[in-house]
């Protein structure tokens, strides 16, 4: 059995872009380790939350629920502060993830990876694509940190989770041509000025998570405080959710693309 370590930027990122994969491999008996880089303190503040401390506690509780739903064996916080979006003053707050030296943050993650390595028959590490899927500065830093850990620790396979831009462009065009009012175009510049995700020609792995869509959806719903950001997913019909979230995409670093490999554990 394998141990798969996911590094994610904020609470709720783990479900939206990789929740089905986590549930898939957990249900098959593999050990799933989730590491969350930041505390998510700059997320949505729902009604009833009046202090930063209350929001942090809520987000910790919600992440614990989501991790349990997905079958995570071990969760760790990397210990950094949410940096906010590009250009926010929070980018410069003490402890902000993007202010950390890559080697320093990588050393923290490497300690966890090395602990897991001792008892693992096979260890897989998962980070983010080169611009963190949509350019959020914390996501870009996850990419850099995971890449460095690959150099520091003995990792059997290294993947980067991504979003299939071509898939979402096709969905956007279909919606636009069938009366949809969603004006989000995946080809438009995201937070770093680049379009979201990667084209299909750069993607090596298409993971079918349709059998685990219910777990993914329940995990997303666990992050109830962030409903304005994630609620759209839980409000979809079952069929719509399956079409939108039934596949997750990864790039296996060092493997030629494009490919349609359907498992992380070839």
N, C-alpha and C positions, 0 to 999 in steps of 0.2 A: 504494500500500500504506500501511497505517496503522501508527502506533506506539501501543501500548497500555501504559500505566504502571499497575501495581498497587501500592498501598501495603498491606502486611499487618503485623500486630502482632508475630507470633512465627514462628520456624521451624515449619513444618507447617501453619500456617493457610492458606498459599497453595494446598495441595493439597485440603484438606478441603472448602472452600467455593467454590473457583474453579479447581481444577486442570484440570477438563475444558475450561473456557473458554479457559484459557491454551493448552492443547494444541491445541484446535480452531483458534484463530487463528494460532498458530505454524505449524501444518501447512499452513495456507493461504498462507503466505508473509509474514505480517505480523511486525513486530518487537515482541517482548514483553519488557518491562522490569519486573523485580521489585525492589521496595524493601522491606526488612524493618526495621521500626522498632526492635526490641529484640533482644537476644542470646539470649533464652530460657533464661536461667540458672536460673530457678526451675521448670523442667520436671522430669519424672521422672528420677531418678538410677538408672540400671540397674546390675546387678551388674558389678563390675569397675571402675566409676567411683568413685574415692575422693576426688578433689579438684574444686573448682569449675572449675579450668582444664581438666581433662580433659573435663568435661561440655561446656564451651563449645566445645572443639575438636571433640568428637564431633558436636555440633549443627551446627557449620559444615560439617563434611564431609557430613553427611546432607542438609543443605539444598542443597549443591552437586550432589549426586547427583539429588535431586528436581528441581532446576531443569533439569538436563540431560535428564532423562526428559521433562519437559513442553515442552522446546524454548525455554527462556528465553534471550534473546540477551544480556542484561546483568542482573547482579544487584548491588545495592548495599545496604550496611548503613547505616541512618540514624545509628547510633552511640549508642543509648540502652540502659539497663539494663532488663531485665524487671522490671515493677513488682509482680508477684504478683497474687493475687486481692484483692477488696475487703476492707479491714480488716486485711490482713496487715501486719506490721511492715516488710516489704520495700517497702511503698508509700512509705516515707520515706527509702529509701536514696539516697545521692548518685548522681546520674545516672539515676535512675528516670524512665522515659518520662513518667509522669503528672505529674512535678514540672517538666517542661520547659514553658516559655512556648510557647503555640501559635504565636506569630509566629516564635520562634526555630526550632522544629522545622519549621515550614512553609518557612522560608527555606532550610533544608538540602534539603528535598525540591524546592523550586522551582528550585534550582540544577541538579538532575538533569533536571527537566522541561524547563528552558530549554535545556540541552545537547541533549536529544533533539528539541526543537522545531526546531532549526536545519535538520535534514535530513528532517524528517517532512512528508509531504504532508498528513497528518491526525493529530492527537494526541488520544488518549482517556485520561482519568484515571479510576481506579477507587479509591474508598475504601470505608467501611463505613456501614451505616444508622445512624440517630440514637443507638441504644444498643449499637452494636457487635455486633449479632446476639444476644448473650446477657448483655450488661452487664459483661463484663470491663473493668476500668478502662483497660487499654491499648487495647482495641478502641474504647472510647468516645473516647479521645484521638485515635486514627486518624481517626475521623469528623471531629473538629474540625480536625485538621491538614489533611486532604485538602480540606475545605471552604475553608479559608483559602488553600491553594495555587490553588484554582480562581479566587480573586480576584487572586492575585499574578501568575499566569502565563497565557499565551495557550493555552487549552485549547478544543478544538473540541467535545468531548462529555464530560460528567461523569456517572459512574454510581456507585452505591453497592451493593455486594454485600449480599444479605440472605438470610434463610431463610424459606421459605414455611410459616408456622405452620399454615395449614389443611391443607397436604399432610401434615405430620408428625402433626397431630392425627388425621387419618384413618388413617394408618399405625399409630399407637398404639392406636386403637380396634379396628382389624382384628386386631392382634396380641393384644390383651386378650381379644377374643371368640373367638380361635382357639387358646387355650392358651399364648400367649406369657407369659414371666415378666419381661419388661422393664417396670419400674414407672416409667419416665421419662415424665412427662406434659408435653408442650410448653406447656400452658396454665398450668402452675405457675410461681411466681416464679423467675426465674433470678438471676444474681449481683447485679443491681441492683434486684431486686424486680419486674421486668417479665417477662412471658412471652417465650419465645424468638422471634426474627425479627419478621416483619410479617405481617398478614393478607393474603390474596391480593388484596383490594381496593386495597391500597397498592402493588402490584408491577406494574411496566411490562413487564419482559422475562423470558421463560421461555426459557432457552437449552438446547437439546437437545444434550447432550454424550455421548450413548450410543455414538457411533462412536469416542469417545476414552476410554471407561471403562477400558480396559486401561492406558493411560498414567497415568490418574488413580490407579488402584489401585497401580501400581508406584511412583508418586511417594509415595503414602502409606506404602507399605512401606519406602521409603528412610529414613524417620524411625524406624528400628528401636529407638532408645533410648526412644522414647515409646510403646512397644507397649501399655501399660496404658490409654493415652488413645485411641490410634488403631487398635490391633490388631483391634478388633471389625470394622472395615471390611474388613480383609484376610482375615478368617476367614469372611466371608459366602460363600455360594454365588455363582456368577457371576450368576444371575438375580436373587437378592436384592440384590446390589450394584448391579445395573443399575436396579432399581426405586428403591432408596434414593438413589443418587448419579448417576443418568442425566440429571438436570435441575439446572441452577443458575439462581439467581434474582437479578435486579438491578432497581434503581430508577433510571430516568434522571431526574436532577434537572431539574425544569422541565417535564417531560412529564406530561400527565394520566394518572392511573391510575383504574381498572384497565386493563390491556392484556395482550395475549399476544404482544407483539413477540418475534421469534425470532432476532434478530441484533443485536449491538451496533453494527454498521456499516451501518445503514439508508441 
